[in-house]
Amino acid sequence: MTIRYKSETFDLTTTNVTTILTCPADATIIGKSLQICHQAGGNIVVDVFLQKSGGSDVDIAHQTLSAGFENFIKSSLNMEASDILKVQADTANEITGSISYALIDRSQENG
């Protein structure tokens, strides 16, 4: 088992639900932070969804952001094999962000 500390960035250029992170089939992810930033004025509604392997999207965070940033993971977020983390904003080209996480790679395990 290998633990890799990683981060990814995203830019929501659409109002569609957008995948920002998919857990590999041979791994587990522990999310540390999901920083979402809105730099302009006005309120924007942001939703974060978790899709469990083969399931439907479940809204796990919902917030109206004015200018500034917010951490949408308050303690930790556990993602299992093939889980997908998605974000949606009600306005395009206004939201950017990053997710920091530990990727626990099980691909080299026996059995």
N, C-alpha and C positions, 0 to 999 in steps of 0.2 A: 504494500500500500504506500502510495506517495501522496503527500499533501503539497499542493501548489497554491500560493497566494496570488490572486489575479484581480484584474479590474477591466471593465469594458465601459465604453462611452456610447451614448446614443443621442440622436437629434430627431425629434418628431416633426417630420415634414408634411404630415397628413393628419387628419382627424380619425383615421382608421386605427383599430387595435393593432399595435406593433410589437412583434417579438423582440425582446432585448437580451434574453438569455435562455438557452436550452441546456438542460443537464444531460451529459452523455449517458448512454445506456449502461456503461461500465463504471459509473462514478456516483458520488453524492456531492452536493454543494451545500455549504453553510454560508448564507448571505450575511455580511457584516453591516453594510450600509447601501442604501439606494438614495443618492442625492439627486434631487430634481430641482432644476433652476428655471425661473421665469424672470427674464431681465427687463422686460418692458412693463409698462403700467397696465392697469386693468386686471380684472379677475379671470382666471382660467381654471376650469374644473379638470382635475387629473384623477384618473382611476388606474389602479394597479391590479392585475389579474394573475392568478396562478391556475394553470391547467395541469392537473395531475395526469399521468400517463393514460392516454385513451379517454379521458373524461372531458367535461366541459369547463369553460372558464368560470372561475369563482372570484368575485371582487373581494380583494383582501385589504385594500386601502382606497380611500376616497377623500379628496381634499380640494378646496378652492384656494388657489395660490394668487396672491398679488405679487408685485415685484419682490424678488428674493429667492431663497432656496429653502428646501425642507428635506429632512431625512425620513423616508417612508418606511424604513425598517427600524423599529424602535429598540429591539433587542437582537434577535437573529431570525433568519428564515431558512428552514431546512427544505432542500429540494432533493427528491429521489430520482432514480433513473428515468430519463425521458420527460421529466416535468418541464414546463415552459413558463417563463415569466414574461408578462406582457404589460405594456403601458398604453394609455389612450388619453388624449387631451381634446377638449372641445374646440380648440383653435390650433390651426397648423402653423408651423414655423416659429413657434414661441417658446417651446420647451426643449431643454437639453438636460443631460444628466450623466451620471456614472454609477456603476454598481461595483462594489468591492466584495470579494468572496474567497472562500477556501474551497478548492476543488480537491476532493479526496478520490484519487484514481485507484480503482480496484482491478484494472485490466491485467495486472501481472500476478494476481492471486491464483493459487491452485485450489480448485474445488469450489 
